[in-house]
Amino acid sequence: MPELKRPKQPMPTFVKVALQEAGLTEQYDARPPYQRNDYLWWINSAKRDDTKQKRLSKMMTELKAGSGYMGMDWKPNS
């Protein structure tokens, strides 16, 4: 497994619950380790709760679509 560029990020409870409730835990777990860590860093680094929720919503949309990564183009390898 390649090394992460950022320190390993903890998953906040609200993110874990949102993934479970939306049925997207499997899609999240299928993403490369750097993406999972970067998503958590992106959410955790927001200072305001509404910004955290907005970033969480973006992550969930990308997971549902099966493509995209923090607003950038990304598609899984087929």
C-alpha positions, 0 to 999 in steps of 0.5 A: 500500500502506498504511503499517505501524504497526509497524517492518517485522519480519524473518521468522525462519528457523524461521517460514519453514521452518514455513510451507514445511513446512506448505504455508502460504506462499501463505496467509501471502503472501495476508494483508494486509501489516499482518497479516504484519508483526504476526504476525512482531512477535507471534512475535518479541516473545516472550521464551521459545522455547515462547511463540514456538512457541505463537504460531507454532502459532496463526498456522498454525492461522489460516492453515489456517482462512483466517480469524482474526488473532492470536486475533481475528475476521477474514475475507478480503474476498470 
